């Protein structure tokens, strides 16, 4: 029985710098991911979007590697998200359960595909958590708007909030490729079947759509908040102009009379 452990450790990992530093056998690499084969049944998968996945590693070795890679992480996660998955090899047929997959042979490409899908699942957990935090904050502002008829957020904080939302949307957009199957899948019917079944098991597409819907709701509310802020600033400016004109009129009347 082989064990897959995947961790979301940061917003992102500098793949280029880590590749130059960490000297181990690379079975596959590109600008977004590094797949290391340490020996026959020990693998490490590093992703640009802040996920590291281990196959057949004990907790001590995992902890040691996470310390090694930490200098190459941007915005390390305060609370590490993780997912565990079991692989049983040498079975009569390929079969996938809730937290386990049975495969006929432990081919490297099959193992990589399994690790990829587990890592995608962890990344979606992370993005979902971030999106839910934004949505909850948005709901607090809309509830205050309903009760009081005004926004409780100053203009500067609203701009920061808009920036935080846009940054999250951009990070997800940058990593859309993670939901695409590797090129090998299109050339191998067995890999394609395993990839399709894994995506269904982890419910990747539906979870991704939920994140997009949450961000769309946040975006709609932000546009409303922005319009209210602009109206508030416009009204304030109009009152300033009226006051200034009134002062000038009073000065004119006083100068005329006296």
Buried (B, 14 or more C-beta within 10 A) or exposed (E): EBEBBBBBBBBBBBBEEBBEEBEEEEBBEEEBBBBBBBEEBBBBBBBBBBBBBBBBBEEEBBEEBBEEBEEBBEEEBEEBBBBEBEBBBEEEEBEBEEEEBBBBEBBBBBBBBBBBBBBBBBBBBBBBBBBEEBBEBBEEBBEBBEEEEEBEBEBEEBEEBBEBBEEBBEBBEEBEEBBEBBEBBEEBEBBBEBBEBBBEBBEBEEBBEBBBEBBEBBBEBBEBBBEBBEEEEEEEEEEEEEEEEEEEEEEEEEEEEE
